[in-house]
Every structure is written in C-alpha cells, then in structure tokens.
C-alpha cells in the first residue's frame, strides 16, 4: 500500500481534495496544510466555548426577564408562543440532565 492510499484511507480523499488541488497534488504539502488547518481550528475552540456559554446564559437571562420567571421554560406564557420543536428540545434536555 503506498502513502497516498494509506493517507486517503485514514483521512479520506474527499477531505484532502481541496488541499491536494491547492498544492497541485503534492501530498506532503497538502498534509502539512491540513495539519496547520487543524491547529488553527483548535486555537478557536476556547473562544467558541466561551461564546457558546455566554450566549446561552444571555438568552436564559433575557427569557427569565421577559417572562419574569427563572423557570421560563415552564411558564405558561412561554409555552403558548413556543414551537413544538422548542418544547421537544426542552423535554429532551431535561431527559438528558436526569439520566
């Protein structure tokens, strides 16, 4: 099995294809570029995690304020305007918390 076949089996041809196209089928450069992209992506993870938590907490704060209820997800006025999808997701989150 040659290096190209092994790498494509591990990473996949479809995932490597943009890198190979950019580097004119130079596998070594494509893999190096791919690895660099992973490292750059990893550097954003802490920022995205903080953003996600901050956004969720801000939404929770605003909904608690809007419905004057810390448990806004159980509030009858919220339930009146929530979609079936939203109610199902809240139920699913509760199930995940208690299992």
N, C-alpha and C positions, 0 to 999 in steps of 0.2 A: 504494500500500500504506500503510495507516495505522499509527500507532505500536503499537497493540495487536497487530496481525497480525505486524509485524516482531519485536516482543519475544517473542511466543509462538513464532515460528519459531526464534528464537535460543535461548531458554531452555526453552520448551515450556509448554503450557497446564497440564499436569498438575503440573509443578514449581511454577509460580506460583500455582496454585489456592488453596492454604492461605493465602497472603499476600493474595490478592485477596479471599477470603472474610473474613479478619480485618479488612481495611481497606475493606470494603463496596464492592468493585470500583474503588477508587481506584488506578489503575495506578501513578502516581507514588509514592504511599506504599508500595504493595506492592513496587516495585522497590527503593526505599530500604531497606525492611525486609529484603528478600532480600540486598542488598549487605552490610548490617550483620551478618546471619547468617553470611555467608561470612567476614567479617573476624573475627568471634568464633571461628568454627571454625578458622581459620588460627592463631589465638593458642594453640590447644590442641595444634597439631602437634608443637612441640618436646617438650612434656611426654609426649605419646603415644609419640614416637620413643624417648625415654629409657626410658620404662616398658617398651616392647617389647624393647629391647636388654637391659635389666636382668632382665626376666622370662626371656628366652631363656638368658641367662648363668646365672641361678639354677637353671633346670631342668637345664642342662648340668652344673653343679656337683653338684647333688643326684644325678643319674643316674651321674655318674662316681664319686661317693662310694658310692652304693648297690651298684654292680657292681665297685667297686674297679678301675676301668679308665677311663682318659681317653678311650678309643675305645669307650665303652659301646654304641654303635650297632652294633658288630661283635661284641660279647660274646655268646657262645652262650646264656648265661642270659637276657640281654635278648631275644634273638631268639625264645627259647621262649615268652615271655609277650607279645611284640609282636603286634599285629594285622596282617593282610595290608595294610591301609590304611597303617599306620605304616611298615612295611617298604618299601612302594611309595613313600611320600613321602621316605624317606631315600634311596632309589635315585634318585629324581627330583632331589633336592637335590644329590647327588653329580654327576649328569649336568650340571646347571646350573653347578656350580663348574668343571668341567673342559671346558666348551665356550665 
